[in-house]
């Protein structure tokens, strides 16, 4: 009889989620510092487009398809052949990644100008903006091999059941950014370069930090890297075969990013930055819930697939998707209900103006419905890779991307930059639904009725929660804690969120949403455990 994956998956996701929470909170602090220093200025637009170019290639080769192809293959090798064989595969994968990404980085540096022109030709209309974007692009392309090694290290540690340090690694990027903004931005004009150059240096420092944070734990596990270029290695060839279609799928997604970027740069000044700030806020729950659950579930599903234990695989998948629903649907309603005050508290200071707050909040409301889709895809798509099927998610991804591009073009005409965020959100939901239907056909019963029941109940609970949060915030602003001071804003937002969480917990108990109770109980157990440890030490 197959044991339930619930407790182990929830614990692993909770562990990854706690580290991811720290990283995402630092990410929001980073965005606060960025907003204060640069607002939605030409420099910030230039940085966002410049970082998007190496980020595009990173998504193609270092993350996305690489992670989905590497983790199942490494897990299978570990399960069947032992650690020595797995370590050998890890060294060969890192070597192949380094060779490919260093070459791509060199090409990117040489051809940065035409690449930038393809993305943001309209920047040439503002004196110096296009040239600044090209300079920043060249400076940041070496980030690619650094993050490739970091992603491989993360995959190996996750396959070994180590989730906390890999999930914490992205925090190094945020720490480096904050430090460089505070320490280096004032110094940049003295070197004859734009202040935003400090952010490009922070990207490189953050990539290196992600590697350095994970490497000691890998060594403690027994990994010793050596340069080993072995293109005929069966495991490496399997990774490459899985990555091939996956890379095409990510390429299709990046085509949509390209379309959105071009459309955003043709909107009013600041649109690129508004969309970026909004997505950074939404990325907190995506990372906290979607990525954490996916990181915990993928090694488990890879092990089940390697043992050909389909009942266990179906159970783990269904449970992971229900956890995603139970956690992301409330976050969606919360972002819609409190979008403006959240953006105001996080960003509105320095060069970030009230008009920027309204624009970012509108973009955030457009993105918010896609939170469920984004997070579910993080779980659903890698499941196909665990089954050695990389074609199906690619076909679905291409379909969703084409819909995204079409929706973005149409909605941008009616809603401006908000149409870009809404089109992206709707396409992500379509992507998740298609993947779920195809997995049901591939695996057999995965508890669709139970998933639907969880979705309906958590939607009802979240709607009540959202209404309570919005109503309380408006009442506090009008009758109890009026004013625009920062402390008053924090108290209103904090009080509204606290009451909203209480309402959500009560509604979850009333509607018997087991997955939400399970996740919240896991958090409480961890807090009690930490408090008990502290009391023992005291």
C-alpha positions in Angstrom: 0.0 0.0 0.0 1.4 3.4 -1.0 1.9 5.8 1.9 0.6 9.3 1.7 3.0 11.9 0.5 1.2 14.6 2.4 3.3 15.1 5.6 6.8 14.7 3.9 5.9 16.9 0.9 4.4 19.6 3.2 7.4 19.5 5.5 9.8 19.7 2.5 7.8 22.5 0.9 7.6 24.3 4.2 11.4 24.1 4.6 12.0 25.4 1.1 9.2 27.9 1.7 10.8 29.4 4.8 14.1 30.0 3.0 12.3 31.3 0.0 10.3 33.7 2.2 13.5 35.1 3.5 14.8 35.5 0.0 11.7 37.0 -1.3 11.4 39.5 1.6 15.0 40.6 0.8 13.8 40.8 -2.8 11.1 43.2 -1.8 13.6 45.2 0.3 15.8 45.3 -2.8 12.9 46.6 -4.9 12.2 49.2 -2.2 15.8 50.5 -2.4 15.6 50.5 -6.2 12.4 52.4 -6.2 13.8 55.0 -3.8 17.0 55.4 -5.8 15.7 55.3 -9.3 11.9 55.2 -9.3 10.5 54.5 -12.8 13.3 56.6 -14.5 15.1 56.1 -17.8 18.0 54.5 -16.0 15.6 51.9 -14.4 14.0 51.2 -17.8 17.5 50.7 -19.3 18.5 48.3 -16.5 15.3 46.2 -16.7 15.7 45.7 -20.5 19.4 45.1 -20.2 18.9 42.5 -17.5 16.1 40.9 -19.5 18.6 40.0 -22.3 21.0 37.8 -20.3 18.0 36.7 -18.2 16.4 35.4 -21.4 19.4 33.3 -22.2 19.5 32.1 -18.6 15.9 30.9 -18.8 16.8 29.1 -22.1 19.8 27.2 -20.8 20.5 27.6 -17.1 17.0 27.4 -15.6 13.6 26.2 -16.8 14.4 23.3 -19.1 17.7 22.6 -17.5 16.2 22.2 -14.0 13.3 20.1 -15.3 15.7 17.8 -17.3 18.5 17.6 -14.8 16.7 16.9 -11.5 14.8 13.7 -12.7 17.9 12.3 -14.5 20.2 13.0 -11.5 17.6 11.5 -9.1 17.2 8.4 -11.3 21.0 8.0 -11.4 21.2 8.4 -7.6 18.4 5.9 -7.1 19.7 3.2 -9.4 23.5 3.6 -9.5 24.5 5.4 -6.3 26.2 8.6 -5.3 29.5 8.1 -7.2 27.7 7.8 -10.5 25.4 10.8 -9.6 28.5 12.9 -8.7 30.1 12.0 -12.0 27.0 13.0 -13.8 26.9 16.3 -11.9 30.5 17.2 -12.8 29.8 16.4 -16.5 26.6 18.5 -16.5 28.3 21.5 -14.9 31.2 21.2 -17.4 28.8 21.1 -20.3 26.9 24.1 -18.9 30.1 26.1 -18.4 31.3 25.5 -21.9 28.0 26.4 -23.5 27.1 29.4 -21.3 30.6 31.0 -21.5 30.4 30.9 -25.3 26.9 32.3 -25.3 28.0 35.1 -22.9 30.9 36.0 -25.2 28.5 36.2 -28.2 26.1 38.2 -26.1 28.8 40.8 -25.2 29.8 41.1 -28.9 26.3 41.4 -30.2 24.7 43.4 -27.4 23.9 46.4 -29.6 21.8 44.6 -32.2 20.1 42.5 -29.5 19.2 45.7 -27.6 17.9 47.3 -30.8 15.7 44.3 -31.4 14.2 44.6 -27.9 14.1 48.4 -27.3 14.6 50.4 -30.5 12.4 53.1 -29.1 15.0 53.8 -26.4 17.1 55.6 -29.1 14.6 58.4 -29.0 15.8 59.4 -25.6 19.4 60.7 -25.6 21.8 58.2 -24.0 19.1 55.7 -23.0 19.9 53.2 -25.8 23.7 53.4 -25.2 23.2 52.9 -21.5 21.2 49.8 -22.1 23.9 48.3 -24.4 26.6 49.0 -21.8 24.6 47.4 -19.0 23.8 44.4 -21.2 27.5 43.7 -21.9 28.4 44.1 -18.3 25.8 41.6 -17.1 26.2 38.7 -19.6 28.9 37.0 -17.4 26.1 36.4 -15.0 25.0 33.5 -17.2 27.7 30.9 -16.4 27.5 31.8 -12.7 23.8 31.2 -12.4 24.2 28.0 -14.6 26.5 26.5 -12.0 24.2 27.7 -9.2 21.2 26.0 -10.7 23.0 22.7 -11.2 24.1 22.8 -7.5 20.5 23.5 -6.5 19.2 20.6 -8.5 21.7 18.2 -6.9 20.9 19.3 -3.4 17.2 19.1 -4.0 17.6 15.6 -5.3 19.4 14.7 -2.1 16.5 16.1 0.0 18.3 19.3 0.9 16.0 22.2 0.3 16.8 25.1 2.7 20.2 26.3 1.5 19.2 26.0 -2.3 16.0 28.0 -1.6 18.1 30.6 0.3 20.7 31.0 -2.4 18.7 33.6 -4.4 18.9 35.8 -1.3 22.5 36.4 -2.1 21.4 38.2 -5.3 19.2 40.5 -3.2 21.8 41.1 -0.6 24.4 42.0 -3.2 21.9 44.4 -4.9 21.1 46.2 -1.7 24.7 46.5 -0.7 25.8 47.8 -4.1 22.9 50.3 -4.3 23.8 51.7 -0.9 27.6 51.6 -1.2 28.3 52.0 -4.9 25.6 54.1 -6.5 27.0 57.3 -5.0 30.5 56.4 -6.3 29.6 55.7 -9.9 29.5 59.3 -11.2 33.1 59.6 -9.9 34.1 56.9 -12.3 32.3 58.5 -15.2 29.5 56.0 -15.5 25.8 56.1 -14.7 24.7 55.3 -11.1 22.6 52.3 -12.3 25.9 50.6 -13.3 26.1 49.6 -9.6 23.1 47.3 -10.2 24.9 45.5 -13.0 27.8 44.9 -10.7 25.4 43.6 -8.1 24.0 41.1 -10.6 27.4 39.6 -11.1 28.1 39.6 -7.3 24.7 38.0 -6.7 25.4 35.2 -9.2 28.7 34.4 -7.6 27.1 34.5 -4.1 24.5 31.8 -5.1 27.3 29.4 -6.1 29.4 30.1 -3.0 26.5 29.6 -0.6 25.6 26.2 -1.9 29.1 24.8 -2.6 30.1 24.0 1.0 26.9 21.9 1.5 27.6 20.0 -1.7 31.1 19.2 -0.6 29.8 18.0 2.8 27.5 15.6 0.8 30.6 14.3 -0.9 30.6 16.1 -4.3 34.0 17.0 -5.8 33.9 18.9 -9.0 36.4 18.2 -11.8 36.3 19.4 -15.3 35.0 16.5 -17.3 33.8 17.1 -20.9 32.1 13.8 -21.8 29.4 14.4 -24.4 28.9 10.7 -24.9 27.9 10.1 -21.2 24.4 8.4 -21.3 23.0 10.5 -18.4 24.3 13.8 -19.9 22.8 12.8 -23.3 19.5 12.1 -21.6 19.6 15.5 -20.0 20.3 17.1 -23.4 17.6 15.1 -25.1 15.1 16.2 -22.5 16.4 19.8 -22.6 16.0 20.0 -26.4 12.2 20.2 -26.6 12.1 22.0 -23.2 14.5 24.7 -24.5 12.2 25.2 -27.5 9.3 25.6 -25.1 11.2 28.2 -23.0 12.2 29.9 -26.3 8.6 30.2 -27.2 7.9 31.7 -23.7 10.8 34.2 -24.3 9.3 35.1 -27.6 6.3 36.3 -25.7 8.6 38.2 -23.3 10.1 39.8 -26.4 6.7 40.8 -27.6 5.7 42.2 -24.2 9.0 44.1 -23.9 8.6 45.7 -27.3 5.0 46.6 -26.5 5.9 48.0 -23.1 8.8 50.1 -24.5 6.3 51.6 -27.0 4.0 52.6 -24.1 4.5 55.7 -22.0 7.8 56.2 -20.2 8.0 54.1 -17.1 5.8 51.2 -18.4 8.7 48.7 -18.4 9.5 49.6 -14.8 5.9 49.5 -13.7 5.4 46.0 -15.0 8.7 44.9 -13.5 7.8 46.3 -10.0 4.4 44.7 -10.2 5.8 41.3 -11.2 8.4 41.5 -8.4 5.6 41.8 -5.8 3.7 38.8 -7.4 6.9 36.8 -7.5 6.9 36.7 -3.7 3.9 34.3 -3.5 5.1 32.5 -6.7 8.4 31.7 -5.1 7.0 31.1 -1.6 4.3 28.7 -2.7 4.8 27.5 -6.3 8.6 27.2 -6.5 8.8 25.8 -2.9 6.2 23.1 -3.6 7.7 22.3 -7.0 11.2 22.0 -5.5 9.9 19.6 -2.9 7.7 17.5 -5.1 9.9 17.0 -8.2 12.5 14.8 -6.5 9.7 12.7 -5.0 7.9 12.3 -8.3 11.2 11.5 -10.0 11.8 8.7 -7.5 8.3 7.4 -8.0 8.7 7.4 -11.8 12.1 5.7 -11.5 10.4 2.9 -9.5 7.4 2.9 -11.8 5.2 3.5 -8.8 2.4 5.3 -10.6 -0.1 5.3 -7.7 2.5 7.2 -5.5 3.2 9.5 -8.4 -0.4 10.4 -8.8 -0.9 10.9 -5.1 2.1 13.2 -4.8 1.1 15.2 -7.9 -2.5 15.6 -6.7 -1.4 16.7 -3.3 1.1 19.2 -4.6 -1.5 20.8 -6.9 -4.1 21.0 -4.0 -1.4 22.7 -1.9 -0.8 25.2 -4.7 -4.5 26.0 -4.9 -4.9 26.3 -1.1 -2.1 28.8 -0.9 -2.1 30.8 -4.1 -5.9 31.5 -4.5 -6.0 33.5 -1.2 -2.8 35.4 -2.3 -4.5 36.3 -5.5 -7.5 37.8 -3.8 -5.3 39.6 -1.3 -3.2 41.2 -4.0 -6.3 42.4 -5.8 -8.0 43.7 -2.6 -4.9 45.5 -1.2 -2.9 46.2 -4.3 -2.7 50.0 -4.0 -1.9 50.2 -0.3 0.7 47.3 -0.6 2.5 49.1 -3.5 2.3 52.4 -1.6 3.9 50.9 1.6 6.6 49.1 -0.3 7.7 51.6 -2.9 6.3 55.1 -2.6 9.2 57.2 -1.4 12.1 59.0 -3.0 11.8 59.0 -6.8 8.8 56.7 -6.7 5.8 59.0 -7.1 2.0 58.5 -6.3 1.4 58.2 -10.0 3.8 55.3 -10.1 2.0 53.7 -7.2 -1.3 53.7 -9.1 0.3 52.4 -12.3 2.1 49.5 -10.5 -1.0 48.6 -8.6 -3.0 48.4 -11.9 -0.3 46.2 -13.4 -0.3 44.0 -10.2 -4.1 43.5 -10.5 -3.6 42.4 -14.0 -1.0 39.9 -13.1 -2.7 38.6 -9.9 -5.2 36.1 -11.6 -2.2 34.3 -13.1 -0.6 33.6 -9.8 -2.5 30.2 -9.6 -1.5 29.4 -13.2 2.2 30.3 -12.7 2.5 28.3 -9.5 0.7 25.2 -10.8 2.8 25.1 -14.0 5.9 25.0 -11.7 4.5 21.6 -10.4 2.8 20.3 -13.5 5.4 20.8 -16.2 8.3 19.1 -14.5 6.1 16.0 -13.9 6.3 15.3 -17.6 10.1 15.4 -17.4 10.0 13.0 -14.5 8.1 10.7 -16.9 10.8 11.3 -19.6 8.3 13.3 -21.7 9.6 16.7 -22.7 7.5 17.1 -25.8 4.1 17.5 -24.2 4.9 20.5 -22.0 6.6 22.2 -24.9 3.6 21.8 -27.1 1.4 23.2 -24.4 3.9 26.0 -23.7 3.9 27.0 -27.3 0.1 27.1 -27.4 0.0 29.2 -24.3 2.7 31.6 -25.6 0.9 32.1 -28.9 -2.3 32.9 -26.9 -0.3 35.2 -24.7 1.2 37.1 -27.6 -2.2 37.5 -29.2 -3.9 38.6 -26.0 -1.0 41.0 -25.2 -1.3 42.7 -28.6 -5.1 43.0 -28.4 -5.4 44.0 -24.7 -2.6 46.5 -25.0 -4.7 48.4 -27.5 -7.6 48.7 -25.0 -5.9 48.7 -21.6 -2.3 49.9 -22.4 0.4 48.3 -20.3 -2.2 46.7 -18.0 -3.3 44.6 -20.9 0.2 43.1 -21.1 0.0 41.9 -17.5 -3.6 40.6 -17.9 -2.7 38.8 -21.1 0.2 37.1 -19.4 -2.0 36.0 -16.5 -4.8 34.6 -18.7 -2.2 32.6 -20.8 -0.7 31.1 -17.6 -4.1 29.8 -16.5 -4.6 28.2 -19.9 -1.1 26.6 -19.7 -1.9 25.1 -16.3 -5.3 23.8 -17.3 -4.0 22.1 -20.5 -1.1 20.5 -18.6 -3.5 19.1 -16.0 -5.8 17.6 -18.6 -3.0 15.9 -20.4 -1.5 14.6 -17.2 -4.9 13.1 -16.3 -4.9 11.3 -19.7 -1.3 10.1 -19.1 -1.5 9.0 -15.5 -5.1 8.1 -15.1 -7.2 9.4 -12.1 -5.5 12.2 -10.2 -8.4 13.3 -8.2 -9.9 15.9 -10.5 -13.1 16.1 -8.5 -11.2 16.6 -5.3 -9.1 19.3 -7.0 -12.2 21.1 -8.2 -13.8 20.8 -4.7 -10.6 22.4 -3.2 -10.6 25.1 -5.8 -14.3 26.0 -5.2 -14.0 26.1 -1.4 -10.7 28.0 -1.3 -12.2 30.5 -3.8 -15.2 31.1 -1.6 -13.0 31.5 1.5 -10.6 33.8 -0.3 -13.4 36.0 -1.6 -14.7 36.5 1.9 -11.2 37.2 3.1 -10.5 39.7 0.3 -13.8 41.6 1.0 -12.9 41.7 4.7 -9.4 43.0 4.0 -10.5 45.7 1.6 -13.4 46.8 3.8 -11.3 47.0 6.9 -8.5 48.9 5.2 -11.0 51.5 3.9 -12.7 51.8 7.3 -9.4 52.3 9.1 -8.3 54.9 6.5 -11.5 56.9 6.9 -12.3 56.6 10.7 -9.4 55.3 12.7 -5.9 55.7 11.3 -6.2 58.5 8.7 -3.2 60.2 7.0 -0.5 59.3 4.6 2.4 58.9 7.1 4.4 55.7 6.7 3.6 54.4 10.1 -0.2 54.9 9.5 0.1 53.1 6.2 1.9 50.1 7.7 -0.6 49.8 10.6 -3.5 49.9 8.1 -2.0 47.3 5.8 -0.7 45.1 8.6 -4.0 45.2 10.5 -6.0 44.4 7.3 -3.7 41.5 6.5 -3.8 40.1 10.0 -7.6 40.2 10.1 -7.8 38.8 6.6 -5.7 35.8 7.7 -7.9 35.2 10.7 -11.0 35.3 8.4 -9.3 32.9 6.0 -8.4 30.4 8.7 -12.0 30.5 10.1 -13.4 30.1 6.6 -11.0 27.2 5.8 -12.1 25.4 9.0 -15.8 26.1 8.2 -15.4 24.8 4.7 -13.0 21.9 5.7 -10.1 22.8 3.4 -7.7 20.1 4.6 -4.7 21.3 2.5 -4.9 24.8 4.0 -5.1 23.4 7.5 -2.2 21.1 6.8 0.0 23.9 5.5 -0.8 26.3 8.3 -0.4 23.5 10.9 3.1 22.8 9.5 4.0 26.5 9.9 2.7 26.5 13.5 4.7 23.3 14.3 7.9 24.9 13.0 7.3 28.1 15.0 6.6 26.0 18.2 9.7 24.0 17.5 11.9 27.0 17.2 10.3 28.5 20.3 10.9 25.3 22.2 14.6 25.3 21.1 15.0 28.9 22.2 13.4 28.2 25.6 15.7 25.2 26.1 18.8 27.3 25.2 17.6 30.1 27.6 
